[in-house]
Amino acid sequence: MLLRQPPCLPTRRRLSVYSVVAGGLLALFSGQAIAQQAGVQATTGSMTLQAIGTETGTWSSNPLMTVSSDVKPLMGSTTSPELIFKNTTPLSQMLLDTKIDKSVFNQQSFNSTDMHVTAGFSTQNAHWVASMQERTDYDTTRTSEVTNYGLRPVVLRHLGLSLTPQVTFNPTAVDSFALTGSAATSQYESAVFTNYKTFSATTSYTRRFDPRNAGIISLQAQRYQTGRTNAVEINSMGPNIGWQTTFSPRLTANASVGAQTSRQYDFGNPTSPWTWQYVFAGGFSFKGVQDTIDLKTERAQFAYGNGTEALQTSFSFAESHALNSSISLNGGANYLSSVYQATTRGALKNMIGGNAGASYHATECLDFTTSYRYRHEALTNTTKTAQDHAVTVGLAYRPNMWTLLQ
């Protein structure tokens, strides 16, 4: 039997027909399909399919964050159809999220058709949980890199692949042991950027002391290596101890601190002895009726596309405030700095940025957004800096999802 959800409603009055998608928006379908007899509740799980279409206009004064003074502003639009498939049962979950970005700009070298795919699966029983997540990004260095590292200001194709498996064992209701792995690679169409791979493994033990508090002890090992005959290799490892707490259903926090020793090799030869550094991570999240606040900080190894890996310290703040059921404001700020084991020119030294925006929830399916973003970056071994002002205006259409209940 085929039943259909009510059509998308405006925030103050009912629409008599579905919105017609034009220009860059793609509406694949809307409504709800129920694959069972009416009145019978599903007990084995559900499958859903969600289509999303967005059109975003962009203006950027320095899209590649180049230090050159001769930079042409970039102006254009990106059309993004997206399809999200979910299959959920009491003991397993599966996700497949596919998004395509078709970008057309006033500078032809920036035009591209990109694809982003996220696939995930998890299953569990009384004591075990196993999961796997895969991510594929076929895009350009305009979106994959935070800067062009002082290199030639060219737009290159980038392919990013990552795989993250995890196994968790819960012997009791309050104890859990987890083993998490990660393998990732970034490849570029030209030697202007440097292909690299990262591998990591983390083992952890979590003890839940009460429904609101949990402690975590973990040990992590990581390797970074470039693709050019392993010209650069950096190995890191170290322990961490952390805490998670839930103050209320709306307020949560977490923090961890640890030590990490690292060593860099160039063509198999160590460039320095094993060096110990401190690392940390923390977060604070508040979700109220009108306000949402997120604070995050981290000091950890981070890979860049110019053949370097740094111990990166980052801070970020994001807030959203709903003026009413239709209009919301948002803003944020971020800062990061990087420390390298070996002296390198043109690597990212620090970056500071901020953003502000607004969204209008026109109907249950249609949103209008606008935003402004500022970035300022400094590179190592140079006094030149780069900055960018960017403005976006967007339209997002989310028709009602199709739901197949088993």
C-alpha positions in Angstrom: 0.0 0.0 0.0 1.4 3.4 -1.0 0.8 6.3 1.4 2.1 9.8 0.9 3.3 12.3 3.6 1.6 15.7 3.6 3.3 18.1 1.2 6.0 20.5 2.4 4.3 23.3 4.3 5.3 26.9 4.6 6.1 28.3 8.0 2.8 30.2 8.1 0.5 28.9 5.4 -0.1 25.7 3.5 1.1 25.2 -0.1 -1.4 23.7 -2.5 1.3 22.1 -4.8 4.9 21.0 -4.4 7.7 23.4 -5.1 9.0 23.3 -8.6 12.7 22.9 -8.8 14.4 25.1 -11.4 17.9 26.2 -12.2 20.4 24.2 -10.1 17.9 22.4 -7.8 17.1 18.8 -8.3 14.0 17.3 -6.8 14.1 13.5 -7.4 10.9 12.7 -5.5 8.9 13.5 -2.5 6.4 11.6 -0.3 6.5 8.4 1.7 6.1 4.8 0.6 5.1 2.2 3.1 5.7 -1.4 2.0 3.3 -3.1 4.3 -0.4 -3.2 5.1 -2.0 -0.2 6.7 -2.0 -0.2 10.5 0.8 -2.8 10.9 3.8 -1.4 12.8 7.3 -2.3 11.5 9.4 -4.3 14.0 12.4 -5.4 11.9 13.6 -1.9 10.9 13.2 0.6 8.1 14.8 1.8 4.9 14.7 5.5 3.9 15.8 7.5 0.9 16.3 11.2 1.1 16.9 13.6 -1.9 18.4 17.0 -1.3 19.1 19.8 -3.9 21.1 22.9 -3.2 22.2 25.9 -5.3 24.9 28.1 -3.9 26.3 31.3 -5.3 29.9 32.2 -4.2 32.1 35.2 -4.3 35.7 34.9 -3.0 38.5 37.4 -3.0 41.3 34.8 -2.7 39.9 31.3 -3.0 43.3 29.5 -3.0 44.8 31.6 -0.1 47.8 32.6 -2.3 50.4 35.1 -1.0 50.6 36.7 -4.4 49.2 40.3 -4.7 47.9 39.6 -8.2 44.8 37.6 -7.3 41.5 37.7 -9.3 38.3 37.4 -7.3 36.3 34.2 -8.0 32.6 34.4 -8.7 30.1 31.6 -9.7 27.7 29.0 -8.5 27.6 25.3 -7.4 24.7 23.0 -8.0 24.6 20.0 -5.6 22.2 17.1 -5.8 22.5 14.6 -2.9 21.0 11.2 -2.2 21.0 9.6 1.2 20.1 6.0 1.8 19.6 4.5 5.3 18.8 1.0 6.3 18.2 0.5 10.1 17.3 -2.7 12.0 17.4 -3.3 15.8 21.0 -4.7 15.5 22.5 -3.0 12.4 22.7 0.3 10.5 23.8 1.1 6.9 24.3 4.5 5.3 25.2 5.6 1.8 25.4 9.3 1.2 26.3 10.5 -2.3 26.7 14.1 -3.3 27.7 15.7 -6.6 29.0 19.3 -6.8 28.8 21.0 -10.3 30.7 24.3 -10.1 30.8 27.0 -12.7 32.9 30.2 -12.2 34.1 33.3 -14.0 37.6 31.6 -14.2 37.4 28.5 -16.2 40.3 26.7 -14.4 38.1 26.6 -11.3 35.2 24.8 -13.1 34.7 21.2 -11.8 32.4 18.3 -11.2 33.1 16.8 -7.8 31.8 13.8 -6.0 31.7 13.0 -2.3 30.6 9.6 -1.1 30.2 8.4 2.5 29.4 4.8 3.2 29.0 3.2 6.7 27.9 0.0 8.3 27.6 -1.2 11.9 26.3 -4.3 13.6 26.1 -5.5 17.2 25.1 -8.2 19.6 24.9 -8.5 23.4 28.7 -7.8 23.9 30.2 -6.8 20.5 29.9 -3.8 18.2 31.6 -3.7 14.8 31.6 -0.8 12.3 33.2 0.3 9.1 33.1 3.8 7.5 34.5 4.7 4.1 34.9 8.2 2.6 35.7 9.2 -1.0 36.3 12.7 -2.1 37.0 13.4 -5.8 37.3 17.2 -5.9 40.0 19.9 -6.5 42.6 21.6 -4.3 40.2 24.6 -4.0 38.2 22.6 -1.5 40.6 19.9 -0.3 43.4 22.3 0.9 43.3 25.1 3.4 46.0 27.0 1.4 48.3 26.6 -1.6 51.4 26.6 0.7 53.1 29.3 -1.4 53.1 27.0 -4.4 52.0 28.0 -7.9 48.3 29.2 -7.7 46.8 26.4 -9.8 43.7 24.3 -9.3 44.5 20.5 -9.4 42.4 17.4 -9.2 42.4 15.7 -5.8 41.3 12.2 -4.8 40.9 11.4 -1.1 40.1 7.9 0.2 39.8 6.9 3.9 38.7 3.7 5.6 37.9 3.5 9.4 37.1 0.1 11.0 36.3 -0.3 14.7 35.5 -3.2 17.0 34.2 -2.7 20.5 33.8 -5.3 23.2 31.5 -4.7 26.2 32.1 -7.4 28.8 29.8 -5.6 31.3 27.3 -2.7 31.3 30.0 -0.2 32.5 33.2 -1.5 30.8 34.2 -1.4 27.1 37.3 -2.1 25.1 37.7 -0.7 21.6 40.2 -1.1 18.7 40.0 1.6 16.0 42.0 1.7 12.8 42.4 4.2 10.0 43.9 4.3 6.6 43.8 7.4 4.3 45.4 8.6 1.2 45.4 11.9 -0.8 46.5 11.9 -4.4 47.0 14.9 -6.8 47.1 15.0 -10.6 50.4 17.0 -10.5 53.7 17.0 -8.6 52.9 20.5 -7.5 51.3 18.9 -4.5 52.6 15.8 -2.7 50.7 12.5 -2.5 50.6 11.1 1.0 49.2 8.3 3.1 48.4 8.0 6.8 47.8 5.0 9.0 46.7 4.9 12.6 45.6 2.4 15.3 44.0 3.3 18.7 43.2 0.9 21.5 41.1 2.3 24.4 39.3 1.3 27.6 36.2 3.2 28.8 34.8 2.9 32.3 31.3 4.4 32.9 31.2 5.4 36.6 27.5 6.5 36.5 25.0 7.5 33.8 26.6 10.9 33.4 30.4 10.3 33.8 32.9 8.1 32.0 36.7 7.8 32.0 38.8 6.8 29.0 42.4 5.5 28.7 43.8 5.1 25.2 47.1 4.4 23.3 47.5 5.6 19.7 50.1 5.0 17.0 50.2 6.9 13.7 52.4 6.9 10.5 52.5 9.6 7.8 54.4 9.0 4.6 54.7 10.8 1.3 54.2 9.0 -2.0 57.4 10.0 -3.6 59.6 6.9 -2.7 58.7 7.6 1.0 60.7 10.8 0.9 59.2 11.9 4.2 58.0 9.5 7.0 56.8 10.6 10.4 56.0 8.1 13.2 54.1 9.1 16.3 52.7 7.3 19.4 51.6 8.0 22.9 49.0 7.5 25.7 45.9 9.6 26.5 43.6 9.8 29.5 40.2 11.5 29.2 36.8 12.2 30.7 33.2 12.6 29.3 30.4 14.1 31.3 26.7 14.9 30.7 25.6 17.8 32.9 22.1 17.7 31.6 20.3 16.5 28.4 21.3 19.8 26.8 24.8 20.2 28.1 27.8 17.9 27.6 31.6 18.2 27.8 34.7 16.1 27.2 38.4 16.5 27.8 41.6 14.5 27.3 45.3 15.0 27.7 48.3 12.9 26.9 51.9 12.7 25.6 53.1 11.8 22.2 56.6 11.1 20.9 57.4 11.6 17.2 60.3 11.1 14.8 60.7 12.2 11.2 62.7 10.4 8.5 63.9 11.7 5.1 64.6 8.9 2.6 64.9 6.5 5.5 67.3 8.6 7.5 66.2 10.2 10.8 66.3 14.0 10.8 66.0 14.2 14.6 65.7 12.0 17.7 62.4 10.9 19.2 60.7 14.1 20.6 58.0 14.1 23.2 55.2 16.6 23.0 51.9 17.1 24.9 48.6 16.6 23.1 45.0 17.3 24.2 41.4 17.5 23.0 38.3 19.0 24.5 34.7 19.9 23.7 31.7 21.7 25.1 28.2 21.4 23.6 25.0 23.2 24.6 21.7 22.6 22.7 18.9 24.8 24.0 15.5 25.8 22.7 16.8 28.8 20.7 20.6 28.5 21.0 23.2 25.9 20.0 26.8 26.4 21.1 29.8 24.2 20.3 33.4 24.7 21.5 36.2 22.4 20.4 40.0 22.3 20.8 42.6 19.8 19.9 46.4 19.4 19.6 47.3 16.4 17.4 49.2 15.4 14.3 47.7 16.7 11.0 48.7 15.9 7.4 49.1 18.6 4.7 49.2 18.4 0.9 52.7 19.9 0.6 54.6 16.8 2.0 54.5 17.8 5.6 52.8 16.7 8.8 52.5 19.0 11.8 51.5 19.0 15.4 48.5 21.2 14.9 46.7 23.1 17.7 43.2 24.2 16.9 40.3 26.1 18.6 36.8 26.6 17.2 33.6 28.2 18.3 30.2 28.0 16.7 26.8 29.3 17.7 23.3 29.4 16.3 20.4 31.5 17.6 16.8 31.0 16.4 15.0 34.4 16.3 11.8 32.5 15.6 10.6 29.4 13.9 11.6 30.8 10.5 14.8 32.8 10.9 18.0 31.9 12.6 21.4 33.5 12.9 24.8 31.8 13.1 28.4 32.7 13.7 31.7 31.2 14.6 35.5 31.7 14.9 38.5 29.4 14.5 42.3 29.5 15.0 45.0 27.0 14.3 48.8 26.9 14.5 51.3 24.2 13.4 54.7 23.0 14.6 57.0 21.0 12.4 59.8 18.7 13.3 61.9 19.7 10.3 62.4 23.2 8.9 60.2 23.7 5.8 59.3 26.7 3.7 55.8 27.5 2.7 54.1 25.3 5.3 51.1 26.6 7.1 52.1 28.5 10.3 48.8 29.7 11.6 45.4 30.7 10.5 42.6 32.7 12.0 39.0 33.0 10.7 35.5 34.0 11.4 32.1 33.6 9.9 28.5 34.9 10.2 25.3 34.0 8.5 21.6 33.7 8.5 19.0 31.3 7.3 15.3 31.5 6.4 13.1 28.4 6.8 10.6 29.3 4.2 8.8 25.9 4.2 9.3 22.5 5.7 11.3 21.7 2.6 12.8 25.0 1.5 15.6 27.0 3.1 17.4 30.2 2.1 20.9 30.9 3.5 23.6 33.5 3.3 27.0 33.8 4.9 30.2 35.8 5.1 33.6 34.2 5.9 37.0 35.8 6.6 40.4 33.9 6.7 43.9 35.1 7.4 46.9 32.8 7.1 50.7 33.0 7.6 53.3 30.6 6.2 56.7 29.5 7.6 59.9 31.2 6.6 58.2 34.1 4.9 56.7 37.4 6.0 54.0 37.3 3.4 50.4 36.5 4.5 47.2 35.6 2.7 43.6 36.6 3.4 40.3 35.9 1.9 36.8 37.4 2.1 34.0 35.1 0.9 30.2 35.6 0.6 27.7 32.8 -0.2 24.0 32.8 -1.0 22.2 29.5 -1.1 18.9 27.7 -1.6 18.3 24.2 -0.3 15.3 22.0 -1.1 14.6 18.9 1.0 11.5 17.0 -0.2 9.9 14.5 2.2 11.9 11.3 2.3 10.6 8.0 1.0 10.4 5.4 3.8 10.2 1.6 3.0 9.1 -0.1 6.2 9.9 -3.8 6.3 
